[in-house]
Amino acid sequence: MKTLEIVAIVFLSILSFSCSNDDDSSNNTLPTTLDLLSSGTWYFESKSQAGYTACQKESSIDFMVDGSTIIKIVEESMDGCELVETINTNYILDASTITINFVDDILFGIVTYDASLQTLIITENGGGFIILDKVQG
């Protein structure tokens, strides 16, 4: 009888450890727009009106969680691609609507993320768009 009790206790112990309620598959939360924006450096891939040159595709933007952003503008020079300007500015994010403040201009648009292409698309108020991705160049 004692052997049966010991076997039952061992069996129940094994069951209680294998049936945990912290299953990772139930944690399927999607990243927020802020999570996506601030996930690292985004590089300029294309835009609606005129495409980017190979050097301009080296340009990047980093969105910080505090609302600041660093934009690095790269242009072609005699020596190849050259960083010509670094802009420290800020942005305002309201749900998926983003406003980026520049000294003489404001970019206002809607942010969408294409998970299959891993691209960030900013659709401008006037109908144009800017596509950013994680690949430099």
DOLUMLUM-230633 format. One record per residue: x, y, z of N, C-alpha, C, O, CB in turn; residue in three letters; residue number from 1. Coordinates in steps of 0.001 Angstrom, whole numbers, plus 524288, in hexadecimal, padded with zeros to 5 digits. Glycine has a CB too. Example, Ala and Ser with C-alpha at 12.3 -4.5 7.8 and 13.67 -1.06 7.14 Angstrom:
% DOLUMLUM-230633
83386  7E9C6  81E78  8300C  7EE6C  81E78  83390  7F31C  81E78  8379C  7F309  82111  82C2C  7EE87  82356  Ala  1
83232  7F736  81BA8  83566  7FBDC  81BE4  83264  8001E  81EBE  83461  80472  81F67  83704  7FDAA  8165D  Ser  2
% end
This chain:
% DOLUMLUM-230633
80331  7FB59  80000  80000  80000  80000  80360  804EB  80000  8022B  808B7  7FD4E  7FC5D  7FFFC  804AF  Met  1
807B4  804D4  8031B  80B2C  8095F  80345  80D9D  80A59  7FDF6  80E63  80ED7  7FC6E  80F71  8089E  80762  Lys  2
80EDA  80623  7FB1C  8112C  806BB  7F5ED  80D5F  80971  7F246  80EFB  80CBC  7EF2A  812C5  80165  7F3AE  Thr  3
80866  80827  7F294  8046E  80A9B  7EF51  803EB  81065  7F094  80351  8139B  7ED0C  7FF2D  807DF  7F005  Leu  4
80429  811C1  7F5A0  803E7  81745  7F72F  8089F  81A4B  7F51F  80808  81EAE  7F33E  8039A  817BF  7FD2D  Glu  5
80D39  8180B  7F572  811FF  81AA4  7F39C  811BE  81B6D  7EDB0  81322  81F96  7EBB9  816EE  81769  7F51D  Ile  6
80FFC  81778  7EAE3  80F78  817E8  7E52F  80B89  81C2C  7E3D6  80C78  81F42  7E044  80DC3  8129B  7E2BF  Val  7
8072F  81C64  7E69F  80336  82061  7E5A1  80557  825D5  7E6B4  80450  82970  7E3B1  7FE5B  81F5F  7E8FC  Ala  8
80847  82682  7EAEC  80A91  82B9C  7EC3A  80E88  82D3E  7E816  80E8D  831C3  7E672  80D32  82B70  7F1AA  Ile  9
811DC  829AD  7E661  815B9  82ADB  7E24C  812EE  82C48  7DD3E  8146F  83009  7DAA4  81973  82624  7E165  Val  10
80EF6  82966  7DBD7  80C0B  82A6B  7D70F  80974  82FCA  7D735  809BD  832B7  7D367  807EF  8262F  7D635  Phe  11
806EF  8311A  7DB8D  8046D  83635  7DC1A  80877  83A9F  7DC0F  80779  83ED7  7D9F9  80137  83669  7E12A  Leu  12
80CF8  8399B  7DE5C  8111F  83D8B  7DE4A  812F2  83EAA  7D8BF  813B6  8432F  7D74A  815BE  83BC3  7E1A1  Ser  13
813A0  83A9F  7D5B6  81547  83B49  7D042  8112C  83E48  7CD30  81282  841B8  7CA1A  8164F  835F3  7CDAD  Ile  14
80C41  83D0D  7CDF8  8080D  83FC9  7CB43  807E5  84591  7CCB6  8070F  848E1  7C953  802D1  83D3D  7CC81  Leu  15
808AD  846CA  7D19B  8085A  84C45  7D33D  80CD2  84F85  7D0FD  80C1D  8542E  7D00C  80862  84CA5  7D931  Ser  16
8115F  84D36  7D01D  815B8  85024  7CDD0  81540  85095  7C7E7  81729  8545F  7C5A5  81ADF  84D94  7CF36  Phe  17
812CA  84CDA  7C55E  81270  84D07  7BFAF  80DCF  85043  7BDD1  80D8B  8518C  7B931  8120D  8478E  7BD84  Ser  18
80A3B  85198  7C12E  805A7  854A0  7BFA6  8061E  85A2A  7C1B1  80350  85BBC  7C545  8009D  8520F  7C1AA  Cys  19
8098E  85CFE  7BF77  80A6E  8625D  7C11D  806D7  865FA  7BE18  80597  864E6  7B994  8102E  863F3  7C055  Ser  20
80526  86A3F  7C07F  801BD  86DEC  7BDD7  804C4  8727A  7BB6F  8025E  8764F  7B9CB  7FDAE  86FF9  7C19A  Asn  21
809F4  87227  7BB2F  80D07  87658  7B8CD  80EDA  874BF  7B356  81359  8759C  7B1DD  811C5  877BB  7BC47  Asp  22
80B4F  8726E  7B068  80C6B  8709D  7AB1D  80D9C  8753E  7A792  80A7D  878E2  7A73E  807CA  86D6E  7A8EE  Asp  23
81214  8752A  7A4EB  813B7  87972  7A18A  81019  87A37  79CE5  80FBC  87E90  79ADE  8192E  87880  79FA2  Asp  24
80D6A  87621  79B25  80A17  8769F  7968D  8055F  87A1D  7978F  802FE  87BFD  793D3  8084A  87147  794C7  Ser  25
803F3  87B09  79C67  7FF80  87E6A  79D86  80109  8842B  79D9C  7FDA1  8878B  79DFB  7FD0F  87CE7  7A2B5  Ser  26
80619  8855B  79D47  807F5  88AC0  79D63  808DC  88CA5  797D5  80D51  88D60  79630  80D07  88B3C  7A0A8  Asn  27
8049B  88D73  794F0  804ED  88F08  78F7D  803A3  894C6  78ED2  800B9  8962D  78B43  8014B  88BBF  78C2C  Asn  28
805B8  8981C  79225  80495  89DA1  791A5  80795  89FE1  78D12  80C2F  89EB6  78C50  805EA  8A08B  796B0  Thr  29
804FB  8A311  78A12  8076C  8A59C  7859E  80A51  8AA75  78778  808AC  8AD00  78B34  80353  8A706  7816A  Leu  30
80EA0  8ABBF  784DD  8116E  8B07D  78660  80E34  8B557  78515  80B40  8B566  7814A  816C6  8B0BF  7839F  Pro  31
80ECC  8B957  7883B  80C19  8BE3A  7873A  80F01  8C147  78301  8135F  8BFE3  7818C  80B9E  8C17D  78C4A  Thr  32
80C9B  8C55E  78115  80F2F  8C8B6  77D32  8142D  8CAF9  77F7C  81823  8CB49  77CC8  80B7F  8CD28  77B5E  Thr  33
8140B  8CC92  78474  818BC  8CEA1  78700  81CF2  8CA73  7875F  8218A  8CB9B  7868A  8176B  8D0B7  78C77  Leu  34
81B7B  8C59D  7889A  81F4B  8C150  788C4  821FE  8C0B3  7837C  826C2  8C01D  78336  81C96  8BC20  78A55  Asp  35
81EEE  8C0D9  77F55  8211F  8C042  77A16  824AD  8C4D0  778A9  828FF  8C40E  776B0  81CC1  8BFC7  77614  Leu  36
822CA  8C997  779AF  825F7  8CE33  77866  82B31  8CE19  77B34  82F40  8CF24  778D9  82308  8D335  779CC  Leu  37
82B18  8CCDA  78035  82FCD  8CD36  78372  832F3  8C820  78399  83624  8C75B  7871D  82E4D  8CEC1  788F2  Ser  38
83212  8C4B1  77FD5  834BA  8BF9D  77FD4  83A30  8BFCF  77D71  83C8A  8BBBA  77C78  8317A  8BBAE  77CE7  Ser  39
83C32  8C46C  77C80  8416F  8C4F1  77A41  84162  8C88F  7759A  83D95  8CB5C  774AF  84395  8BFA1  778AA  Gly  40
84595  8C87D  772B2  8463C  8CC06  76E40  842EC  8CA4C  769A2  842CE  8C5B2  7683F  84BFA  8CC52  76CA4  Thr  41
84036  8CE18  76740  83D30  8CD46  7627F  83FF0  8D027  75E17  841A7  8D497  75ECB  83766  8CF31  76325  Trp  42
84060  8CDAA  7598E  842FF  8CFFB  75506  83EFE  8D157  750D8  83B20  8CE93  7501F  8472D  8CC39  752CC  Tyr  43
83FFC  8D5A6  74E1C  83C81  8D75E  749FA  83CF3  8D3A0  74559  84137  8D2D5  74347  83DC6  8DD0C  7484E  Phe  44
8389A  8D159  743BD  8388C  8CD8A  73F7D  8365A  8CFE6  73A76  838CF  8CF91  73657  83558  8C8C1  74110  Glu  45
831BE  8D246  73ACF  82F68  8D4A1  73630  82B62  8D8AA  737CC  829EB  8D915  73C5C  82CE8  8D072  732AF  Ser  46
829A4  8DB9C  733F2  8258E  8DF7B  734DF  8224A  8DFF1  72FF6  823D6  8DE11  72BCF  827E6  8E4E0  73671  Lys  47
81DD5  8E266  73069  81A0F  8E25B  72C27  81B8F  8E5E0  72793  81A94  8E471  72317  814D8  8E3F6  72E2D  Ser  48
81DDE  8EA5B  72888  81EA2  8EDFB  72432  82386  8ECC7  72103  82314  8EB91  71C61  81EED  8F37D  7263C  Gln  49
827FB  8ED0F  7233E  82CDA  8EBC1  72084  82FC4  8E7F2  72401  82FD4  8E88F  728C6  83044  8F0CA  71F48  Ala  50
83225  8E413  721AE  834DC  8E028  724CE  839B7  8E25A  72765  83B69  8E6B0  72633  83651  8DB88  72173  Gly  51
83BE8  8DF5A  72AE9  840CB  8E0C8  72D7E  84561  8DEA6  72A5C  844FF  8DA79  72801  840EF  8DEB2  73331  Tyr  52
849B0  8E17F  72A55  84E7B  8DF82  72801  850CE  8DB6E  72BB8  84F09  8DAD6  73026  85276  8E40A  726E6  Thr  53
854C1  8D8AB  729DB  85759  8D4C3  72D2C  85983  8D74A  73218  8592F  8D508  73654  85BC6  8D202  72A27  Ala  54
85BBE  8DC00  73192  85DD8  8DEA8  7362F  85982  8E07D  739D3  85A0A  8E01C  73E96  86133  8E34E  7348C  Cys  55
85538  8E277  737A4  850E3  8E43B  73AF0  84E7F  8DFB6  73E01  84C44  8E08D  7422F  84CB0  8E6DE  7379A  Gln  56
84EEF  8DAE9  73BFA  84CF4  8D655  73ED0  8505D  8D506  74387  84EF4  8D1AB  746AC  84CA8  8D19A  73B28  Lys  57
854CC  8D79E  7440B  85814  8D718  748BA  8560B  8DAAC  74D18  8579E  8DA1F  7519B  85DE3  8D86B  74770  Glu  58
85291  8DE52  74BC1  85042  8E1E0  74F9A  84CEA  8DEBC  75365  84AAC  8DAB9  751FC  84CF1  8E634  74CE2  Ser  59
84C9E  8E09E  75837  849D6  8DD95  75C2F  846E5  8E116  75FF0  847A8  8E5D4  76020  84D9F  8DA26  75F32  Ser  60
8438A  8DE96  762E3  8409D  8E14D  766F8  84027  8DDA0  76BA9  83EEB  8D902  76B1C  83B10  8E311  764F6  Ile  61
8412A  8DFCA  7703A  8409C  8DCE8  77526  83C77  8DFA3  7786D  83D0A  8E436  779CB  845F3  8DC91  7782F  Asp  62
83853  8DCD4  779AB  83436  8DEDA  77D0B  83549  8DD00  78295  835ED  8D853  7837F  82EB0  8DD0F  77B27  Phe  63
8357C  8E09C  78643  8364A  8DF40  78BBF  830F9  8DF19  78E7D  82D4B  8E1B6  78CD4  83A0E  8E33D  78E79  Met  64
8309A  8DC0F  792A5  82B9C  8DB9B  79572  829FD  8E0B0  79811  82566  8E160  79951  82BF4  8D752  79983  Val  65
82DB1  8E44B  798EF  82C6A  8E943  79B79  82A4F  8ED64  797AD  82956  8F1D4  79940  83134  8EB5F  79E32  Asp  66
82999  8EBF7  792AF  82781  8EFA8  78EDB  82BA9  8F289  78BC1  82A5F  8F5B0  7885D  82422  8F38B  7918D  Gly  67
8308B  8F188  78CD4  834B3  8F3FD  789C2  8361D  8F06D  78531  834FA  8EBC0  78538  8399A  8F520  78D37  Ser  68
83896  8F2B9  78154  83A38  8EFB0  77CCD  83F41  8F1EC  77A97  84047  8F69B  77AF4  835E9  8EFA0  77899  Thr  69
8425C  8EE81  7784F  8473F  8F00F  775CC  846EE  8EE5A  7701A  84657  8E9BA  76EED  84C27  8ED98  7789F  Ile  70
84754  8F223  76C9D  84713  8F10F  76709  84C68  8F231  764B7  84E7F  8F679  7655E  842BC  8F45C  7644D  Ile  71
84E9C  8EE5F  76205  853BB  8EF02  75F8A  852ED  8EF07  7599F  850F8  8EB41  75760  857A1  8EA8C  7613D  Lys  72
8547A  8F357  75728  853D2  8F406  7518B  85905  8F2E5  74ECE  85D00  8F551  74FFD  851DC  8F9A4  75041  Ile  73
858EC  8EF3E  74B2E  85D96  8EDBE  74838  85CAD  8EF22  7427E  8588E  8EDF3  74050  85ED5  8E7BF  748DF  Val  74
86081  8F1A3  74018  8603F  8F32D  73A97  8652F  8F168  737CC  86919  8F012  73A3F  85F86  8F92B  73A0A  Glu  75
864E8  8F16E  732A6  8696C  8F004  72F81  86D40  8F495  72F4C  86BB0  8F919  72EC0  867BC  8EE66  729F2  Glu  76
8724D  8F355  72FBF  87662  8F758  72F5B  87AA4  8F550  72BB4  87A28  8F110  72982  878B5  8F8BF  734E4  Ser  77
87EBE  8F853  72B15  8831D  8F6B7  727BA  885AF  8F1B4  729BF  887D4  8EEA9  726B3  88733  8FB1E  72762  Met  78
88575  8F0DE  72EE1  887F4  8EC4F  73154  88427  8E7CC  73238  88583  8E410  734ED  88A63  8EDE2  73682  Asp  79
87F8B  8E805  73012  87B96  8E3F9  730F7  87727  8E61D  7343E  8759F  8EAA0  73398  87E01  8DF2B  733A3  Gly  80
8751B  8E300  737B3  870D0  8E4A1  73B19  87303  8E769  73FDF  876D9  8E5AF  74234  86D6D  8DFE0  73CC3  Cys  81
87080  8EBC5  7414B  8726F  8EEE8  745A7  86DEA  8F0C9  7490F  869F4  8F2AA  74717  8759A  8F398  743A2  Glu  82
86E91  8F041  74E21  86ABC  8F257  751CC  86B05  8F845  7518B  86F05  8FA8F  752EA  86BBB  8F04E  75780  Leu  83
866CD  8FACC  74FCB  866E1  90079  74F1B  863F8  90368  75363  864DE  90810  75430  86493  901DE  749E7  Val  84
86081  900B7  7561F  85D8A  90378  75A28  85B55  8FF8F  75E13  85993  8FB52  75CA4  85917  906BE  757B2  Glu  85
85B74  90111  762FD  858DD  8FE20  76728  854E2  901CC  769A2  8563D  90602  76B86  85CE9  8FBFC  76B5A  Thr  86
85001  90026  76997  84BBF  90363  76BA5  849C6  900E9  770AC  84802  8FC70  770AF  84735  903FA  76791  Ile  87
84A17  903D1  774E4  847CD  90226  779DD  842AB  90516  77A6F  842A2  909E0  77AD9  84B98  9033A  77EA7  Asn  88
83E73  9024D  77A75  83952  904C6  77AD3  835CA  9015C  77E29  837AD  8FDF5  780FD  836E6  905A9  77551  Thr  89
830C6  90239  77DDD  82D2C  8FF00  780E4  82889  8FD69  77D8E  827AA  8FF77  7794C  82B50  901EB  785CA  Asn  90
825A6  8F9C4  77F96  820EE  8F7F7  77CF5  81CA6  8F74D  78106  81DA9  8F6B4  785B0  821EB  8F2C3  779F3  Tyr  91
817E9  8F76E  77F1F  8135B  8F680  78270  8107D  8F1E0  7800E  80F5A  8F1D1  77B62  80FB3  8FB83  782DC  Ile  92
80F59  8EE0C  78344  80C8E  8E968  7817C  80769  8E922  78469  8074D  8E8FA  78937  80FD8  8E455  78256  Leu  93
80324  8E913  78174  7FDED  8E891  783AE  7FB63  8E3DB  78105  7F98D  8E437  77C97  7FA92  8EDBD  782E8  Asp  94
7FB52  8DF79  783C4  7F9A7  8DA72  78184  7FD55  8D931  77D01  801E7  8D806  77DF2  7F3C1  8DA9F  77F9A  Ala  95
7FB7D  8D964  77821  7FEF3  8D854  773B3  8000E  8DD31  7707E  8025E  8DCD8  76C4B  7FC99  8D42A  7703C  Ser  96
7FE6D  8E1BA  77269  7FF69  8E6A4  76FAB  80469  8E90D  771C5  80502  8E9CA  7767B  7FABE  8EA7A  7704A  Thr  97
80807  8EA4A  76E32  80D0E  8EC76  76FC6  80DB9  8F1EB  76D7C  80C3D  8F2F5  76908  81193  8E8DF  76E07  Ile  98
80FF9  8F557  7709B  81173  8FA8A  76EE1  81733  8FB36  77028  818BF  8FAE7  774B3  80E04  8FEE4  77185  Thr  99
81A67  8FC25  76C1E  81FFB  8FD04  76CE0  8210F  902C6  76BCB  81FE3  904C0  76792  8235B  8F961  7693D  Ile  100
82349  9056B  76F9F  8244E  90B03  76F1F  829C5  90C03  76D06  82DA3  90A29  76F33  8239A  90DBE  77463  Asn  101
82A09  90EFA  768C1  82EFA  910CB  7669C  82F3C  916AC  76768  82B52  91917  768CE  82F8D  90F52  760B2  Phe  102
833BA  918F9  7668D  83451  91E99  7674C  83095  921A5  763CA  82DFA  92543  76596  839F4  92040  76638  Val  103
83050  92037  75ED5  82D13  9232A  75B2C  82898  91FF7  758D8  82621  921B0  75517  8306D  9253E  756D6  Asp  104
82787  91B73  75AF5  82386  91812  758BD  8218E  91450  75CEE  82435  91352  760D1  825AB  91507  753F5  Asp  105
81CF4  9124B  75C15  81AB3  90E59  75F8E  818D6  909D4  75C2E  815ED  90AA2  75870  8161A  910A7  762ED  Ile  106
81A7F  90514  75D7B  81896  90068  75AD8  81441  8FE23  75E2D  81508  8FCE4  762C1  81D0E  8FC54  759EB  Leu  107
80FBD  8FDA0  75BDB  80B32  8FBA6  75E9C  8092C  8F6F2  75B9F  80835  8F75B  756EE  806E4  8FFED  75F32  Phe  108
80881  8F288  75E29  80692  8EDF5  75B65  804D6  8E9A0  75EFA  804F2  8EA1B  763C2  80AA4  8EBF3  757D1  Gly  109
8033C  8E562  75C8D  80165  8E0B8  75F43  80595  8DC86  75EC0  80792  8DB95  75A79  7FC08  8DEC9  75D03  Ile  110
806EF  8DA01  76318  80AE5  8D5ED  76322  80840  8D09B  762BA  804AF  8CF63  765B7  80E4B  8D643  76821  Val  111
80A08  8CD76  75F00  80858  8C805  75EA5  80D36  8C4A2  75E33  81154  8C670  75C7D  80493  8C721  759E1  Thr  112
80CB3  8BFC0  75FBF  8111B  8BC23  75FAF  80F9B  8B75E  75C7D  80B90  8B4F3  75D75  812BD  8BA8C  76551  Tyr  113
812D3  8B605  758B8  81203  8B154  75594  8159F  8AD1E  757BF  81A4F  8AD1D  756AD  81318  8B25E  74F96  Asp  114
8136E  8A98F  75AC6  81693  8A591  75D64  81936  8A1E7  75987  81D8F  8A018  75A84  81334  8A26F  7611D  Ala  115
816A9  8A0C6  75526  818FA  89D25  75160  81DD5  89F7D  74ED4  8218D  89CA9  74DAF  814F9  89BAB  74D2C  Ser  116
81DD9  8A497  74DEF  8225B  8A736  74B92  825DA  8A9D4  74F96  82A18  8ABAD  74E47  82089  8AB38  747A9  Leu  117
8241E  8AA01  7546F  826D9  8ACB6  758AF  82812  8B256  7572D  82C77  8B434  757B8  82BEA  8A9D2  75A1C  Gln  118
82403  8B4F6  75544  82484  8BA70  753C6  820B4  8BDBE  756E4  81C85  8BBFB  7587B  82395  8BB24  74DE0  Thr  119
82246  8C283  757AF  81F0C  8C668  75A49  81D64  8CA39  75611  820B4  8CC3B  75337  82209  8C93B  75EEB  Leu  120
81869  8CB42  7559C  81662  8CEAE  7518B  813DE  8D365  75422  81059  8D2DB  7575D  81268  8CBC5  74DF9  Ile  121
815B6  8D805  752AD  81348  8DCDA  75490  81052  8DF29  74FEE  812AE  8E101  74C2B  8177C  8E0DD  756D6  Ile  122
80B26  8DF09  7503F  807DB  8E147  74C2E  806E5  8E6FA  74D99  8047B  8E831  75193  80292  8DE30  74B94  Thr  123
808D7  8EA71  74A3E  80882  8F003  74B56  802F5  8F1FD  74A81  7FFDC  8EF9E  747B1  80C56  8F30D  747E4  Glu  124
801C9  8F659  74CFF  7FCA1  8F8AD  74CB1  7FB12  8F9DC  74713  7F67A  8F961  745BD  7FC71  8FD9C  74FEC  Asn  125
7FEBD  8FB63  743C4  7FD9D  8FCB1  73E53  7FD26  8F7F4  73AC9  7FC35  8F897  7361D  801C2  90036  73C42  Gly  126
7FDC5  8F33B  73CD3  7FD25  8EE88  739B9  8023A  8EBD3  73862  80222  8E74B  736C7  7FA5C  8EFCC  734DF  Gly  127
806A5  8EE67  738F9  80BA6  8EBE2  737ED  80D15  8E826  73C48  80A5E  8E7D5  7403D  80FF0  8EFF2  73739  Gly  128
81153  8E557  73B90  812FE  8E1B9  73F9A  818EA  8E163  73FC7  81B9C  8E288  73BF7  810A1  8DC53  73EB1  Phe  129
81AD9  8DFCD  74443  82061  8DEB6  7451B  820AF  8D932  74752  81DE4  8D7DE  74B00  82305  8E2DC  748E3  Ile  130
82418  8D5FF  7450F  824C9  8D0B0  746FC  82A34  8D042  74980  82E2C  8D1A6  7472C  8241D  8CC9B  7427A  Ile  131
82A36  8CE4A  74E4F  82F00  8CD73  75147  82FA8  8C79F  7524E  82BCE  8C4CE  752E8  82EEA  8D091  7567D  Leu  132
8347F  8C5D3  75280  8356E  8C060  753E8  83A3F  8BFFC  75753  83CAE  8C3F2  7588F  8360C  8BCF5  74EFF  Asp  133
83BA1  8BB4F  758D6  83FFB  8BA5F  75C6D  84521  8B959  7599D  8491C  8B86D  75C26  83EBB  8B5D0  75FEE  Lys  134
8451C  8B97F  75466  849C9  8B83E  75158  84C43  8BD42  74F55  849C5  8C049  74C8D  8486F  8B48B  74CBA  Val  135
85128  8BE1F  750BE  853F0  8C2C6  74EF3  8554B  8C230  74931  85778  8BE39  7478F  858F2  8C3B5  7523B  Gln  136
853F9  8C62E  74621  85569  8C629  7409D  851AE  8C3A1  73D18  85292  8C36D  7385F  85A50  8C3B0  73FF0  Gly  137
% end
